[in-house]
Amino acid sequence: MSKKIVFLGTGGTIAGTAASAVDNVGYTAAQLNVDQLLVCIPALPDTLGECTAVFEQVMQIDSKDMGWPQWLALVRRVCHYLTMPDVAAIVVTHGTDTLEETAFFLSQVLPRDGLACKSVVLTCAMRPASSLAADGPQNLLDAVVVARSQAAHGVLVVCAGGVHAAHAVQKVHPYRLNAFDSGDAAALAYVEEGAVRWVQRCPQSDRNTAFTPELLERWSQGPWPRVEIVMNYVGATGATVRALCVEPSDSSPAVQGIVVAGTGNGTLHHDLEAALWQAQRQGVKVVRATRCPQGCVVPGAGSDAALPHAQGLSAVKARIALMLDIMATMATSLKTARHHPP
Ligand code: SIN
């Protein structure tokens, strides 16, 4: 049976265009559909080998505007294709700005079975498709090479020849082509001249086991839990947290979780810390991450018990994990309430 590689387009700079070929900043993201990107790559048929390409435009957005409805649409299409026996892998084109969040989200909600021997490879570009030296075509080709690799499984990110795990990858530069890094975890592999050089095994799934695709469908009408991020810095106070915890007077949802990006090993200004403790006493879930770009909060500090640490996640990923935990807990308590009426 001939295998398929599915290309799902979501927009981003990889699909962006500018009026001038030398303008790599003043462009409009999300202008070309994924099939238009693919036809511009003469080497694609060779790289696909015996696989055939299937493509679908799931959305067309600048990834700064990514939200729950878009994630839901993407998960549905990825799940749809993952279950097909003749689909070998899925390549998603995505903007770089929130790519690490989408990759982590997918890694937490896609069915473990579906990813046991298949990969979902997200790729992107730092320069628009109209650029004199666009990086998108090479990144797309590299993504196909990774998608076809027998060693690839799970949710992966490919950019500038680096292959990264969803859990570790972060955008670390606003301009250079090699904009992604996996910090201490390091890249999983490098794509060189059409071959993947693996330096680590793809990690086993660390997905949120409480979070089933059925649960995601139950949340399809939204609104998803509101989880906000605050930061510690010189002169920080608890004012933002206290404001967040005031019951909204309009129909906007109340805050259910706060991730704090602490200084260093998750340390917090005493006023901010007091406000977070108060929020926690009010029932808001609080998680402590670090604002350091590398490493993670090392457990053992006195405040661990009071404000749990982020389990090695960056603040933006800890926010997603907390949101999914709240969704799973709320679904369980609803079920329990239904089974045991008061
Ligand atoms: C985006 O994230 O959609 C725009 C920026 C980029 O892709 O580099």
Residues whose N, C-alpha, C, O or C-beta is under 5 A from the ligand:
A	BS01	SIN	G12 T13 I14 A29 I61 D62 S63 K64 H94 G95 T96 D97 T98 A125 M126
